[in-house]
Amino acid sequence: MSQLEKSPELNEIVGTRGPGTGADWLARYSSSLLGVFGTPQRVLVRGAGCLVWDADGKEYLDLLGGIAVNALGHAHPFVTSVISSQLATLGHVSNFFTSPTQIALAEKLLDITKAPAGSKVFFANSGTEAVEAAFKLARRNTGTGTEKVRTKIIALEGAFHGRTMGALALTAKEAYRAPFAPLPAGVVHIPFGDIDALRAVVDETTAAVFLEPIQGEAGVRPLPAGYLQAARQATSAAGALLILDEVQTGIGRTGKWLASEDAGIVPDAVTLAKGLGGGFPIGALVTYGPDVSALLSAGQHGTTFGGNPVATAAALATLHVLENQQVLAHVREVGEHLRSGLAGIDGVTAVRGEGLLVGFDLDADVAPAVVTAGLDAGFIVNSPGPRTIRLAPPLILTIQQTDRFLAALPALLTTAKDAR
Ligand SMILES: *Cc1c(COP(=O)(O)O)cnc(C)c1O
């Protein structure tokens, strides 16, 4: 430990305990932070791998990974040293300039997304910003002639694409949308997974169709087989863009670089974020091919922080580990083990997902109580619905850690039901 790391000033800022208990911190939270997130479940002070600790010293197995963000767990040594080293070398430059890590990451993303020649990357800082860039891309798909004929954008019921105004217009949930009307116009939501409904609505006035290969916030709901292919066919025929939101499903989450890669289609654009930076904030829009990439030209979009040296170095470090330590194969193996284990548990009525994006349904509306029981027992899980649990753990979760959760789950279900 260096002199600086022992300094009281530094410890006051990043000290692993801080001066208060969880209850003390939460009292300060409620009088200082905007109430949009409700009351946080715990005050977390430290993490290592798949484990985190709260301000009261309690340990948790993190099966949510900051909602599919902490791909390599907490405080991954390689990611941490790359970030520190980049920050100590060059931290921020603005987009009047570029930097080697930005260019190298763009090239790497074009490679792993198998984007054709002429494809390009735009960097943002979050998922909603990647979607916002995609929304603007869609608006630039104006069609030919002087009249702007392509005014319609299609998204699915159950969709979650983010919370800024453009992304919110694509997000389906009425409770998120209604307080902020009017939203950007032209978005039409169609029934989830219904190929005929899609074919009926996509026409020459359609600018784009936005799809999540697996709807995460809706409880880990994969599109039915053949849907992506049908969407590609319908959008190509109509001259509309097919935009895949892989903010949650991308970058190894499903045991593949992209959840959509087995569909055998080439989309027009893909959004990425959550797991990309291994915990560091970064988002990206990949535009496929020269024509789509030319839809946004100089001055039509921008960001101050997007693509900065530290964020892009964090992503390069994350991709390096995912690739060199065969993490994607590990994700497929542990994911299968987890899903088959869940399927055998009494009270679990359905198991969905791919790799380490897993949702399961319960035989009663006790999912929020399972979250609480999980916390008390030292497990972090999430309930996207009244009877649905979502797991999106670090991609380095071990079989042993998976078994620890599977062994504990029956008791968590009992506790949750007793709490009714
Ligand atoms: C989380 C998420 C977003 C929004 O990402 P933020 O970083 O929270 O803005 C967008 N699309 C999908 C599919 C997501 O899961």
The ligand as a MOL file (V3000), in Angstrom:
LIG
                    3D

  0  0  0     0  0            999 V3000
M  V30 BEGIN CTAB
M  V30 COUNTS 15 15 0 0 0
M  V30 BEGIN ATOM
M  V30 1 C -30.8370 -0.9660 -19.1320 0
M  V30 2 C -31.3370 -0.8860 -20.5080 0
M  V30 3 C -31.3840 0.3380 -21.1970 0
M  V30 4 C -31.0380 1.6630 -20.5270 0
M  V30 5 O -29.7240 1.6780 -20.0880 0
M  V30 6 P -29.2840 2.8030 -19.0100 0
M  V30 7 O -27.7840 2.6310 -18.9430 0
M  V30 8 O -29.9740 2.4770 -17.7370 0
M  V30 9 O -29.6720 4.1080 -19.5380 0
M  V30 10 C -31.7900 0.3310 -22.5070 0
M  V30 11 N -32.1380 -0.8100 -23.1320 0
M  V30 12 C -32.0950 -2.0100 -22.5050 0
M  V30 13 C -32.4690 -3.2450 -23.2460 0
M  V30 14 C -31.7090 -2.0870 -21.1670 0
M  V30 15 O -31.7030 -3.2530 -20.5280 0
M  V30 END ATOM
M  V30 BEGIN BOND
M  V30 1 1 1 2
M  V30 2 1 2 3
M  V30 3 2 2 14
M  V30 4 1 3 4
M  V30 5 2 3 10
M  V30 6 1 4 5
M  V30 7 1 5 6
M  V30 8 2 6 7
M  V30 9 1 6 8
M  V30 10 1 6 9
M  V30 11 1 10 11
M  V30 12 2 11 12
M  V30 13 1 12 13
M  V30 14 1 12 14
M  V30 15 1 14 15
M  V30 END BOND
M  V30 END CTAB
M  END
